[in-house]
C-alpha cells in the first residue's frame, strides 16, 4: 500500500499538446490505475464518500472493484450515484481527493483517474446502456437548460418514469460543458456519446429554442406537470472601470464559446481569435486558466493572468482543514503551457489607442489584511505601485452575477435572492437547480443539486 | 428482618437469576470406615483453614455460607432424638430450615408414602455465634425423624425419602430441606467457617461420629442472607460454577417426562419437575446426580456421566473407556464448568474435577488411613512421616473412597471397571449409523444466475460479501476488525435488520473462565447426534443407535445425503419456512403455528430429521426468520416429548455470520445448512474476489464457522456443542417481552422493543423485488456509508471534532457535540433516547470547577504495542498535566517513563501479564485487572510477530518478531475467590495503589461487580460493548456484550441493594463522547469516566479502522518507523478535548441544579425518555428499569469507609527480623496454607530501595517450613530467595520478577519426592525473570506465560509451558497433555521416560529434538539439573547426573519454531 506513489505527470508533453485541441490529459494504462486504486485503504470513515463528493459516490467500493479489475462491478457501483462520470472524471477538481484520508499525512488516492478508467472501460465494453424506466408514470416535465444540472435532472427524472423534454437555447445541448469548457479539457464527443444514450432512453431534446423568447415560460408551465429551470448564471461579472468600451475587451465565456463553435463548425471563422496578440486575462480562476490555454493554442504571442487576490499558499491553508477542499495554489495544464500569473493586482483603467482598441491596463498592487488562518480579508492599495500592463486583448474572467431579473424569472414570477439566484416555486411545480438556484459553482455540485431537487420533484408529483 | 431462605425478587435491573458462587471444598474420611468424632472435627478444621476462600458481605461477621455433610451419627441421635429410633438404616432424618406451620403437610406426605413420623427435634443453635445479618434472618432449624421399617431395603427407603422430599418441596412455601436421608445428614448455614461448630453444638458432641465429612465454604456474588444456598447439598459440595447450566436444564426439561425407571415406577412423576426453577447451579447438579443415583447408577458412574473427561483423539485412553464416554455422550450432555466436586451418600465418597481442571483439589493419604482432599493442601497438620501419598486431582480425574472395602480407588480402575460393566463398546460399534457421504468430502455449491436476487431477498449487503463471507472463504478464519462499534444498535436502527441483530452474546467473566478454543481445543467438541433416547435412566444398546454429526454446518450435498438416508426411523421431512408477504404479523404467526404442528406430526409419525427450509419459497412468500422457525419447532417438539430423538436442520439463506449459527444452535438447532452463504462463497471464488477455488472456499467457510462457534462457546467457558445447544446464552436488546415470551421464552430483554409485527414487516420488505441491475446495498455497519447504517462518528462529527480540539475552537466543539448528542433521525445508542428532566438550574459558578471535573477522567487502556510509543507517551503526558489518569494498557511500559511526566497512572494487569513486574506494579497509582474488554469480552488477544519490534519485545520481555498471545482467561482467576486472591497479591505488591477491576457490561454484571466489591477491589470499571480494540473478530465487536447504560445501571442498583456501593468507585467507558454522555453516566452511578477513541481522534486518528494491519497512516496505531514519523498529535489536543468535555459537564450540571459530579452520582431519577427523538421503532423501548434509582442509602463511594487491612505473613513473621539493607541475611519461620502471598511485601520494599535490579542473588534468604498458601513468592524481586521445606499451593512465583523459590519435601518425608505433588497449579504465571526449583511434581499449566524465568520440576500436569515466550524449563518426569500449546519462545527440556512425550506435546508450533552429546543444549541442561540438585538435593537429579549417559538420550528439547526463526534473524542481523 505504501509502495505505490501517486502519479504527478498526467498531461501530454507541452510542445505536443499546444498544437492541438485534443484532451491534454493522457489516459493512464489500466494496470497503472489498478495499482493506484489499490492505494485506497478502505477507511472506516471514507471522507471521500462521506464528506468530499457532493454526489456521494461510493469511492472505496469502486476503488476496490477497480483494484481487483472487476470493471463491471466498479461501473455498477459508480453509476449508482453518478450518471455522468465521464464528465466529472475530466473536469471535476476532485473534492473527494481533498478529503482522502491518505492525503492527511501523505498523498491522496487518484480517485478521479480511477473514475475515468471505470467509465471509459464501461463505454469501451458496451456496459453503458440507456436506462429506460420500467413504467412511465404519465407525467411530463420540461427541463430548461442542458448544462450539467439540466442533463442530470433529465436523466434522473426519466429513470423515475417521467417523460422529459429538454429545451436548449444553443445549437447543441451541453450548456457550459459544451461551450464553457475547452475541448482540450473535455472532448465534445464525450458529451455527444452521452446525449445519444439519453435520447435512446427516451429523453427529448429541443435545441435552438430559448424559453421566454421562442416559447414562453408560461406556456411550459401550462403544458407540463413541472418545469425545471437549469439555466445557469448567464450574466458574467463585468469590470466597470474607465476604458471598458474599448475594443478587444471580451468576456471569457464569449471567447471560449467562440473557439468551441469554430472547432465544431457552428461558425466558419472565429471572430475572437488571439493569434499574434498579447492577451491579458483578468481573473485568476479556472475559466481564466481555460482562456489561457485557448489563447496559447490560437497563437497568442503572450498570455498573462492577473488576480486581485493574494497568491494562495503552496499547501493546504489552515483555513480549510482536512477534509475540506484545500485552499492552496493550483497550477493548471494551461499555466504550464506558458501563462504568466500575477497576484495582488487591482485594475484601475483600460488604456486604448486612437482606433479605440485596447492597448493595456493600468494596475496597482494591493496588500491584504489576513485572518489568523491566513485568509485574505481586506485589500489596501500599495502607494506608488501603479503599473501598466500592455496587451492587445483583455479577457474578463471574473465570475458570474446570477440570473437577470428580466426575462424568464419575471415571466414566471419567480423571486430572486439578493445574490441573483432563482427562488423556485414548488407549489406551482416550478423548480430551479444548479447554478441558477445556488450561484455559480462546480459541475459536480450542480449535478448533486439536481439529484437532490429531482428527488423532491418525484415526491411532490407522485405522492 | 424476616427469615430469608432465598434471594430477593427481581427489582429494576437486578435479577437474582444471575447470582454466582464459588468457594473452597474439602473431604475428610477414614479409610478404615470407623465413625469417629475426630473425622468431624477434622472436617471442621479443614473448613476453618479454607476460610480465606469464602467471603463476607457488607456485614463482615456474616459469611456467605459454610456447611458439613456426614454420615448419620447413629449413636448421637439415639441419645438426642427424643424418640425411640428403629435400627440404623431404617430411619431417616430430614434437616429442615423453616416450615413453621407446615408440619402437618410434611407428616401427611410422609405417611402417605409409607413412612412413619417418629418425631421432631429442634436443633440446638447458638444464635450469637452467627453474624448480625445471619442472626436476624436465621430460620428455625429442626430435624424430623422418619421411620422406614416397612421398606424392603435401605435403597428403597432412600428412594422414598427422595420422593417425599420432592413432594414436600412442591407443596410447601417457606421451607428448605438441607438433607433427608437414612445415610447422610447436612449441617449448614449462613455462617463463616469458624462459626459452624459454635452455631451447632451438636457438632461438638463426642457422639457425633462419622467416617467421612464433606465440607464447604461459600463465596457468593451477593450479600443477601440466603440460608439455603450454603453447601453441601444432599450429595455434593462444589467449588466452581456449572457454565452449561442453561443448556443442561433445557435438555432436562425436554427429556424428563420420558424418564422411566423400574425402581421408581409411578413414583417418578412425583419427582418432576426434577429441578425447581431459580435454583443454583450446584443445587441443580445435585438434583440430577441424586436422580441418577437413586435410579440405580453407582455414585461414580453417575458422576462420570455428568462430568465426563474430554475423550477426543488427543487423549491417550483405552477403547473401552472411550466407548464408555461416547455411549454416555448420547445420553447426557456434559455439566461442565470449573468444577471440583466432593460427593458422598453418607456411606462412600469421592471427588472429581471437570475436563478443564480449573479448580484445585489436593489430597493426602496417611498411613493411618486418614484421607483428606481439599481445595488447598496443608489444611490438616499431618506429620511428614505419616504421609503415604500426596496428589492432586487432574483434569477429568475421579477418585473414589470405597469405605465399605477400605479402598481408595483411582481414576483408571474406576473408569475401566465401569467401561466393562456393560458392553458399551460393542453397543456403540454395532449401532452407530453411517450416512454415506456425510463428512467425507466437502463439495461446493453451484452458483445460479439469480444469486443476487436471492441475496437481496435475505438482506445481504456488500459488507456481508466483502467483510464477512469473503475473508471466511478465503482464509478460513473469522474476519477481524479494529476500533469500537459506533454504529446504531439494531434496537434503535432505522434500517431493516435481521432478527439475529437484536441479540448479544453473553460471556464469562470473573466467576468462571473462558477457554482458549485454539490452544486448548482438545477439550472442546462440536460433535452432536440425531436420534437420542430420552430415557437416560435406562441403558440399552438402542441408546447408541444414532447419527453422529461431526460438526453442525452441513453442505448442500451433506444435507442431501442425510435427507436421502432413509434408514428406518431416520427418515426426514422438509418443511417450508415462508409466509405470505401480504399477510403481515398474523400470517407469520399462523405460519409458525402450522410449521410447529407439522413438525410434531411428522416426528410423531416416525420421522427423525426435520428440515426447516426457506430454499424454495413460492413467489409472493416472505421468509420466516430462521431463528423463529427453529425456536418454534424446537419448543413444540420438546413440549410433545419428541425433542431428544429428533434432529432439527435449518436450511436457510438468511444464515451467514457466525453469530447466526450461534443463535440457531443456542435456540435448539441440531445442524445448519447455510446454502446461500455457501453459494455466495462459491460465486466469490469463481469471480476471483476470493483467491481460491470453490471447493476450498466452501471448506474454508465451514472451517471459519467451526472456529467461530468454538470461540463463541469458549467465551462462556462451554466446551461442547452438546452443552451449548438450547442454552440460550443471549440477551436481547430491542425486542419486547410479549414477543419473546411467545416465541423465544427464557430470553432476557430489559428495555423492551419491537415485536412480531415489525419483524414481519422487515421480512416482507426484503421480499419485494428490487432493481435487477443495482448492486447490493452497502450495509454501512462496519464502515460509514451515506446510505448505510447510522454511526456516531461521521465525516461531519469527526472533522468538527478534529478542528475543535486542534485549534481550541469552542464553537466547533459545540457543533460536534450537537451531532453526537442530538440523535433524532440517526439514533445510534440507548442514551440517544434519554433526556434530562427539567430541573431548577443553578448559576454555573456554583458548579465544581473544570479542574475538579478533570480529576474524574481517565484514558482507556491502550497498550504500547498496539499504539506507537509517540502516541502512548503523548496520552500519558496530557493526562498527567491535567490531573487525570492515563492507562498504559496491557503491554507493559518502558521503565524509563516511571519517573517523570509520562508515567501512566493506571497500569494494567491482563491475562498475558506482559511486562507485569514488581517494578511496574510499584510505579502505579491504580492497578487495573482487566477481566474483559468491550470489543471482545471473553477472548484473548494476539500481537502478531510483525508488530513486535525490538522495543515492544523488550517491554513485553519477549523476542522480536515472535507472536505474543494473551490467553482468554487470567490463569490465576478461574473463580471469584481467585480474583480476591489476585487483588490481595497486587495490594501486597503495592499497598499505595488502588486496585481496579475492569468488567464488561452484560446481563448479571451487577452481581459480578458485587462479588468484586466483596473481593476488596477499590474500583470497578464497567465497559460498554462498544469499546475499542486494536484487533478483534468482527463478530465480537458487533455481537458480544451490552451497552454500558444497562451494565452501569444494573451495577449501581445491585451494589446499592447489597449495601456494597460505598466500598467501590464506579468507572465507566465505551464511546463516551460528550459532556452529556458523562453526565448521563454519572446519573446512572459512575464516578470516573474513561475516554479512548476520542483521545486517539484528538491525536489525529481518522477512524480508518486498520489498527490490526500496522498501516496506520497517522502514526498512531503502528510500529512502522516511517509511519510513526507522521504522528502529529500533541498533548494540548487531548487537553483541549477534555476541557471542552468538562465545560459541557458543568453546563449540564448547572442546568440540572447539581453542584458536582458527586452530587449527580446515582440520580437516575433525573433522566427520562426523549420521545421526540424516537423513531417508530425506538418508541417501543422502555427504560423504566434503567431510570429506577437504586434503593438504599449509600449511593456512591464512601471515602471514609474503612479499608480492609491486609495482614501479611511477611509483616507478621519476617519483616521484624530483616534489615533489608543490602547485606546478606537469613531468616526462618513456619508457614501455613492460610499464609498467602508470602515474600511479596519484601519484594516491594526491595524494589523501593534498590530499584528494578534489586539485590545480588541470595542476599535475603528466607527459610520456611510447612504448607505455603497461594501465591507463594508472587512478584518476587531479585536477591530474595524463598526456601520452603514442605509444600505449596497454587500460583507459586506468579509474576516472578527475579529472586528464587526452592521447594522440597520436609525432613522425614514418608514418600519419594519425585512422586509427590509439591506445588499446585499455575506455577510461575507470567514471570519475567528469576528461578523456581521444585523437588516434586507440580500441577496444571506449569510455567504458563513464562517470559524469562528458569523453572525445574520433577513432573507436571497438563498444559505445561502454555503461551511461553522466553526462559528455560526443565521437567525431570512425567508431563500431562497439551504441553507447549501456544509456546512461541524459550526452550523446554523434558525427560521422556516412556518414549511417548510427542503424544503429550502440542506440536503446532514446536520442534522436538534430542539432546546430542557435546551440544550447547546438553551443557545447558546439565547446568540446570546441577543447579536443581544444589538447591533441592533432589535424589532424582543426583541419579541423573551420576548416570548421565543413561538419562541424556531420553531428554527431549522443545524448541518453538517461531523462536528459532527469530533467533536466526537476529543472528543474521548481527
Interface residues (C-beta under 8 A of the other chain):
Chain A: X1 X2 X41 X42 X43 X44 X45 X46 X47 X49 X50 X51 X56 X58 X60 X61 X64 X68 X69 X70 X73 X76 X77 X80 X99 X101 X102 X104 X105 X106 X131 X321 X322 X323 X324
Chain B: X462 X466 X483 X687 X688 X689 X773 X774 X775 X778 X782 X783 X784 X785 X786 X787 X791 X793 X794 X795 X796 X798 X799 X802 X803 X806 X807 X1100 X1102 X1103 X1104 X1105 X1106 X1111 X1113 X1114 X1115 X1122 X1123 X1126 X1128
